[in-house]
Amino acid sequence: MPPARIVKDVVQRIMERTKVPNTYQIGEVCQILVKDNPELRGKDGCWGIVNHVGEFSCTVTVWDGEYTVRIDHLKPLNYLESECQQMQLL
């Protein structure tokens, strides 16, 4: 089995080549999926609010700070706009 670093690099290249669209929007509530990202350890399943949208990543505000993560480390919670606004107040 190849090292995780190599697998991660290959996944990133495939995402860039296939141009998976980033459909997240600022203010959207989503869930963090840690997968193989050691920076996100302890955050699996935590919800956060998108505050910046890039081409292949988002910056998400969670309870202890901000994290810039690839879109494959996020899961949309499909909240209504009013529910997103209520979550932002928390």
C-alpha positions in Angstrom: 0.0 0.0 0.0 1.5 3.4 -1.0 2.1 6.0 1.7 -0.9 8.3 2.5 1.0 11.3 1.3 1.3 9.9 -2.2 -2.3 8.9 -2.3 -3.3 12.4 -1.2 -1.2 14.0 -3.9 -2.8 11.7 -6.6 -6.3 12.5 -5.3 -5.5 16.2 -5.5 -4.2 15.9 -9.1 -7.3 14.0 -10.1 -9.6 16.6 -8.6 -7.8 19.4 -10.4 -7.8 17.5 -13.7 -11.5 16.6 -13.5 -12.4 20.1 -12.3 -14.9 18.9 -9.7 -17.0 22.1 -9.1 -16.9 23.6 -5.7 -20.6 24.1 -5.0 -20.3 25.4 -1.4 -21.4 28.9 -0.6 -20.4 31.4 2.1 -22.5 31.0 5.1 -23.3 27.3 4.4 -23.2 24.9 7.3 -21.3 21.7 6.6 -19.8 18.8 8.4 -16.0 18.0 8.5 -14.8 14.6 7.3 -11.3 14.0 8.7 -10.3 11.2 6.4 -6.5 11.3 6.1 -5.9 14.9 7.1 -4.0 15.0 10.4 -4.7 18.8 10.8 -8.4 17.9 11.3 -7.8 15.2 13.9 -10.5 15.4 16.6 -12.9 17.3 14.2 -14.6 14.4 12.5 -18.3 15.1 12.4 -17.9 18.6 13.7 -20.0 21.2 11.9 -18.6 24.5 10.6 -19.6 27.5 8.6 -18.0 28.2 5.2 -16.5 31.7 5.2 -14.4 31.5 2.0 -14.8 29.5 -1.1 -11.8 28.6 -3.3 -11.6 26.5 -6.5 -10.9 23.2 -4.7 -11.2 24.2 -1.0 -13.2 26.1 1.5 -12.2 27.9 4.7 -14.5 26.8 7.5 -15.0 28.3 10.9 -15.5 25.7 13.6 -15.7 26.0 17.4 -11.9 26.4 17.9 -10.8 28.4 14.8 -10.6 28.3 11.1 -9.5 25.6 8.8 -8.9 25.5 5.0 -9.9 22.1 3.8 -10.4 20.4 0.4 -14.0 20.0 -0.6 -13.7 16.2 -0.3 -13.2 16.8 3.5 -16.6 18.5 3.7 -20.2 17.1 3.7 -23.1 19.4 3.0 -25.8 19.4 5.7 -28.4 20.8 3.3 -29.7 23.3 5.9 -32.2 25.9 4.8 -30.9 29.5 4.6 -32.8 30.4 7.8 -31.3 27.4 9.6 -27.8 28.4 8.4 -28.4 31.9 9.8 -29.5 30.4 13.2 -26.3 28.3 13.3 -24.2 31.4 12.6 -25.6 32.9 15.8 -24.3 30.0 17.9 
